[in-house]
Amino acid sequence: MTAPATAADAYPGYLDCLADADEYAAIDVALGLLDAGLPAERVLLDLVAPAQAEVGERWARNEWSVAQEHAATHISERVVAAVAAHARPQPTGGRVVVACMDGEWHALPPRLVAEVLRLRGWQVTFLGASVPAAHLVSYLRRHDAHAVALACALPVRLPHAHRMIEACRRSDVPVVVGGRGFGADGRWARRLGAAWAPDAPSAAELIADERALHRVPPAQLAHLADDEYASLVRRRGDLIDSALADLRERVPATRAYTAAQLDSTVSDLGHIVDFLAAALYVDDASLFTNFVGWLVGILTSRGVPAAAVDLSLRHFAGVLRDFPRVVHALAQGRAALLAADGRTAA
Amino acid sequence: MTAADVRDWDPGDGRISTPSGTRAPARSAAAPARPAAARPPLAPDRGQPPPDWSEVVEHFREGLVVCDADGVVRHVSPVAERLLPEVVPGELLAAAGVPGLSDGSAGDLTHRGRRLTARRVSLSGARCCWYVEDVTESVSRADALLAERARSAFLAAVGDKLGNPLHPDRAAAAAVRLAVPTLAEVAVLVLAPRSGRARWWRAARSDDEAPTVDSGVLASADLPAAVADGLTGVEPHAVDWLVKQAVDAGWLPGLTGAESAARVVPLPGGDAPVGVLLVARRATRWYDEDDVALIRAFAARAAAALTTALLYRDQAEVADTLQTSLVPVEPAETAGVQWGTAYRPAQAGLRIGGDFYGSHRLPDGGTVFFLGDVSGKGVEAAVFTGQLRQCLQALHRVESHPARLLRLLNDALLETTQAHGQGRFATIVLGVARPDRDGGITLTMAGGGHLPPLVLRASGEVESVPLRGMLIGVVPDPRVGEVTVRLAPGETCLLYSDGVTEARGGRRGDEQFGPERLVTAVTGCQRMPAPALAERVEQVTCDWLAHGDHDDIAVLALRAVGPSGRPSRHLHSVPPPAGSDEQIETRA
């Protein structure tokens, strides 16, 4: 049997290595492709990236545990390191800092961007997962950077992302953002006034175009003046408490929850409030409806009925009836929930 | 033309009615009680002779030019005569050649160096009258005000941009970028030379609003004389040869010496200038006094930003060096052991804190490893961890038995803290890992008042290792706990600091994460590689914190991976992740 020479041929075998948590075999597959003449950038983007996306999908479908997902991600990181070490690019360009937003742990996509930039001659510093804004700023003051690339996989981090973007801007370093957290078309990046790149190659092109980097439209956040976002964030604890009390009253089974079950319910309710807050921050109810659709998928694959989510959405709509944008987003979310539930039921 | 002629004219637009003798009495009668001083009547008192309208009109600020139906000038008031000397009664107004008036378009015009406004009013009998006013002074006052406002707005924007401490290179690039286009078409900032080399940044105006910025280095001997003078604090005045020098240095793309104006101003620093700013633009706009004042004000702000940045850089270099020596060192590669670490100091801007971990290889193939937490936070605590690690570095060479090593460490620390009167103490788990023949490892651990380690068994069970003991560095001869744990291949031992279990979060942000949640979080993770496990613990802790404040967080995981059935060549083909020094900062 000959070794596969294209990323598409190698892909199924590579996924099996991830499933078996076989670090060495996975590295063999990737290095084999390099030996067969495939450029390092293609190995990263056509093999490692889609495999990692599949890992996420398998977790969402409850086919893989969190532990398997973490193990697979760790192996992907080792593969990226091996491919990067094999390529050994010589830096010719300026310094680019790549980091995950504060609270963002999906470090592999920005790691791939970092390696693609390195392969294209940039001197890249990868700061890793969940980088606190203060740490990033102090880094930028100590090391001159041509640009900062910030990744955000979950839109719930957008308010924090905005703070980080502003912090970089105050350091006068241009920012490029990417990741699914900014919306499939990057619409929320535009809302926050940040240059957005859909993938690693376009991020590299944007970073190479200095004038495009400096030509960024201002943020459009005038809607924050209505104070709905700030009020929601202030009331987060109360909202979770009251939603929990409401659940206990309406669904007697929840009264017998174990501590761990209670924690995960609290964490789910917290997610609902946080995504709602993020939707208010960028003034786009679709952020919330997308989340509801995703949540229903996650919960139904784990045997939790979508009706429980609707109960809490209805509760929040009642408590927050004085906030027109919240009420609108919740109504849209409930409609999305009905639609998603119909799909999974059918 | 007589006064009577003037009186009988009607402006003709219906808005202004000419006062007449018949209306004057009515007006006086209507307001008889009004004191004359409050509002002098326009019309003369009854019984007085009518005013000489010609005389009144001639004292208007506006000059009058009256033309007849054919456009021939019939009357020119003295003011108009002064403003428009070419307009002569009896001639066609169009023939006078005054712009605006000639072609009949009213509005603002510049004539003989004066700014005039002209308005045309139709009179009866197809005649017309031009009212011409000299507005030179009010216009220049308004212009000066606008210019002053623009300058203030510019300086405010500059202060805003340069107000944050920046990296010196950033500050220099930002300064030249801000100077274009307001101050110059090309702006060059030259920093004071360091070891014989001067770095420069240049911004040049391009088609759209964003100027292009580039930079370079010159030997100090090659600096243009004017720039070298500027660096001594002298502002050069011989402007003509300045442009030539800048052109010769290749700094002024698109500008030639003959048609350009340039200025050099020093950037005032602490004792000597931090650099100089050279601005140049086409000679269609020379630099006047106001411009130079603005350039100096700009230079002062740029200089302040640069001085701050340079100061920060010098301080940061010192801090960086010290921090690097205090950042935990990743455990050394050990046969049969896979290490995983996570480190997140309480102060996000700092890479160091009061938690520490590390390892030292023993000559007999074993490895000493430790994780601990010293009292206090921040830099002071980090310095103490440094002392502690150095102690261990030295002591493990004379004693490799964990409990005895811990007692030695206690004595050493006690002596240091008593000598310095610091009263510092530490909690620590210190162990020795020795590989077994079957691919497992035997851990002998000593406890100094630290949280008990967890062991992830291959069966999926998570055990808490019973390890007690007293704080280190408090009393002589403390009680030290001791325990031996065997890890089969694929089993993991997890050490963590109280930053994990005491993380405050949850619904209200005040609930402790606690050991139970930690156990739940790592349950089912027995197949995870050690680095992934350490990162998971860090992640669930940070998720629990939800951006809240936290204590230092440190995690150390050891996994028995065996001499490995796999050939080891791949282990060597995979170097630490590229830029692994930065990876450490990440954890910070």
Boltz contact constraints between the chains, C-beta under 6 A:
constraints:
  - contact:
      token1: [A, 24]
      token2: [B, 566]
      max_distance: 6.0
  - contact:
      token1: [A, 24]
      token2: [B, 570]
      max_distance: 6.0
  - contact:
      token1: [A, 27]
      token2: [B, 570]
      max_distance: 6.0
  - contact:
      token1: [A, 65]
      token2: [B, 524]
      max_distance: 6.0
  - contact:
      token1: [A, 67]
      token2: [B, 524]
      max_distance: 6.0
  - contact:
      token1: [A, 67]
      token2: [B, 525]
      max_distance: 6.0
  - contact:
      token1: [A, 67]
      token2: [B, 528]
      max_distance: 6.0
  - contact:
      token1: [A, 70]
      token2: [B, 528]
      max_distance: 6.0
  - contact:
      token1: [A, 70]
      token2: [B, 532]
      max_distance: 6.0
  - contact:
      token1: [A, 70]
      token2: [B, 536]
      max_distance: 6.0
  - contact:
      token1: [A, 71]
      token2: [B, 528]
      max_distance: 6.0
  - contact:
      token1: [A, 71]
      token2: [B, 529]
      max_distance: 6.0
  - contact:
      token1: [A, 71]
      token2: [B, 532]
      max_distance: 6.0
  - contact:
      token1: [A, 74]
      token2: [B, 529]
      max_distance: 6.0
  - contact:
      token1: [A, 74]
      token2: [B, 531]
      max_distance: 6.0
  - contact:
      token1: [A, 74]
      token2: [B, 532]
      max_distance: 6.0
  - contact:
      token1: [A, 78]
      token2: [B, 574]
      max_distance: 6.0
  - contact:
      token1: [A, 81]
      token2: [B, 574]
      max_distance: 6.0
  - contact:
      token1: [A, 81]
      token2: [B, 577]
      max_distance: 6.0
  - contact:
      token1: [A, 82]
      token2: [B, 574]
      max_distance: 6.0
  - contact:
      token1: [A, 84]
      token2: [B, 578]
      max_distance: 6.0
  - contact:
      token1: [A, 85]
      token2: [B, 575]
      max_distance: 6.0
  - contact:
      token1: [A, 105]
      token2: [B, 539]
      max_distance: 6.0
  - contact:
      token1: [A, 125]
      token2: [B, 582]
      max_distance: 6.0
  - contact:
      token1: [A, 126]
      token2: [B, 579]
      max_distance: 6.0
  - contact:
      token1: [A, 127]
      token2: [B, 586]
      max_distance: 6.0
  - contact:
      token1: [A, 128]
      token2: [B, 586]
      max_distance: 6.0
  - contact:
      token1: [A, 130]
      token2: [B, 542]
      max_distance: 6.0
  - contact:
      token1: [A, 132]
      token2: [B, 348]
      max_distance: 6.0
  - contact:
      token1: [A, 134]
      token2: [B, 348]
      max_distance: 6.0
  - contact:
      token1: [A, 134]
      token2: [B, 349]
      max_distance: 6.0
  - contact:
      token1: [A, 135]
      token2: [B, 348]
      max_distance: 6.0
  - contact:
      token1: [A, 138]
      token2: [B, 349]
      max_distance: 6.0
  - contact:
      token1: [A, 141]
      token2: [B, 165]
      max_distance: 6.0
  - contact:
      token1: [A, 141]
      token2: [B, 167]
      max_distance: 6.0
  - contact:
      token1: [A, 142]
      token2: [B, 316]
      max_distance: 6.0
  - contact:
      token1: [A, 144]
      token2: [B, 167]
      max_distance: 6.0
  - contact:
      token1: [A, 144]
      token2: [B, 169]
      max_distance: 6.0
  - contact:
      token1: [A, 144]
      token2: [B, 170]
      max_distance: 6.0
  - contact:
      token1: [A, 170]
      token2: [B, 164]
      max_distance: 6.0
  - contact:
      token1: [A, 172]
      token2: [B, 166]
      max_distance: 6.0
  - contact:
      token1: [A, 172]
      token2: [B, 170]
      max_distance: 6.0
  - contact:
      token1: [A, 172]
      token2: [B, 174]
      max_distance: 6.0
  - contact:
      token1: [A, 211]
      token2: [B, 210]
      max_distance: 6.0
  - contact:
      token1: [A, 214]
      token2: [B, 210]
      max_distance: 6.0
  - contact:
      token1: [A, 215]
      token2: [B, 210]
      max_distance: 6.0
  - contact:
      token1: [A, 237]
      token2: [B, 507]
      max_distance: 6.0
  - contact:
      token1: [A, 237]
      token2: [B, 508]
      max_distance: 6.0
  - contact:
      token1: [A, 240]
      token2: [B, 507]
      max_distance: 6.0
  - contact:
      token1: [A, 260]
      token2: [B, 520]
      max_distance: 6.0
  - contact:
      token1: [A, 266]
      token2: [B, 507]
      max_distance: 6.0
